[in-house]
Amino acid sequence: MMLYYIYDGTFDGLLTAIYDAYYEKDFPEQIVPLNSFTDNFLIRRHHIQTDMEKSRKVHDAIVKKISKNALGNIMYAYLSEHENAGIYILEYLRFGFKVGKIVDSYLSDDRVCNINKLVAKINREKHLLLGIIRFRLLQDNIYYAPIETQYNTACLLGKHFAERMADQIFVIHDIKRNYGVFYDKTKWFMSDIEINGGIEFHEKELFYQELWKQYFESITIKDRINPKLQANFMPKKYWKYLIEMK
């Protein structure tokens, strides 16, 4: 039977699974979050109980015995939500604990390559989001930016916008995952979001949205409109919340 490690979906839960696999000398077929686990009769389940002490030990061991960069790599791989991310991370760390801080120099090794591919996907989406997020001013003078991302990248945006909008209160709302990145003029943090009813925009916001759309239309050369080329530079899945595309 195939051994599956099933954890609660948190990063601490994943690190706990890594700890258990490493110290119990287990070789699970997969490490998966509970919300994406599909059972069948060929699977032997091992449910991981998140343990903050185990998580801390793995965290510290990665930094000490491999590198801070390796810790960042597995965090990004985790945020990719790839179906094999958990087992890729375990394989990468086993290798990393063996060879140390030079682990990322093994570019042709599958254990490193698998992680690097996921990290690259996260970096691409993060870079794209920094350019296309559109904040809207709400009635209570909060700037609100809804996004629907392929990967769990909203949590990577807080520091960037907190530094650039230090005198404003804002929320970046990950619609797909029902959480937000909040900034209150002193710090940024993440929390679940539940919106009851509609969102009311400030009257100035509606005015500026209309101005922006008019500007976008005025600089557009009709004969050169090329939706296919636009989609190559910015996939249509990101168009939904772009004011100029409405």
C-alpha positions, 0 to 999 in steps of 0.5 A: 500500500502507498503511504500518504502523509495528510496534514492540515494545509498550513506551512507548520503542518507541512514542516511537522510532516517533514519532521515525522518522515525524517525522524521516523525514517518514513518514505511516504508516496505523497504529502498532501493537505487534507482539503485536497486528499482523495482516498482509495483502498490502495492508500495507507493514511497517516494523519499529521498533527501539527506540532509547533515545536517540531515545525520550529526544529525543522525551520531552524535545521534548514537555516542552520544546515542548509541555508535561508535560501532553501527555506525560502524555496520550500515556502514558495514551493508550498505556496504553489499548491502543486499536487506534488509540492509536499513530496518534492519539498521532502526530497529536496530537504533530504538532499539538502541535509546531505550536501548542505548549503551547496544544494542549489548548485545541483541544477540538473538534479530532479530534487532541486529542479522540481523545486526551482520550477515551482519557485519560478512560477511563484516569482512570475505571478508575484511580479505580474501582480505587483504591476496589475493590482488595482486598488479601489477606494471604498466609502470608509476610505479603505483601499480595496484590491480584489485578486484571483490568482493561480497560486497562493501569492497574495501573502507575498505582496504585503511588504511591497504595498505597505512600503509604498502606501504607508499612509493608507489603509488597504486590503488585498483580497484573495477571492479564491482563498477567502483571505486578505492581506491587511495594512493598518498604517502600522503593520500588515497582516493576514486574516480570513475575509467574509463579505456580507452584501455588496461593496460600496465605492467612494464617489471619488473612486467611481469618478476616477475609474471612469477617467482611467477608462477614458484615458485607456481608450484615448491612447489605444490605437484601434488598428493595432488592437491585438487581443491575442498578443495582450493575452500573451503578455497578460493571461486573460485569467488576470483581466477580471479586476482590471478597470481598463478591461471592463 
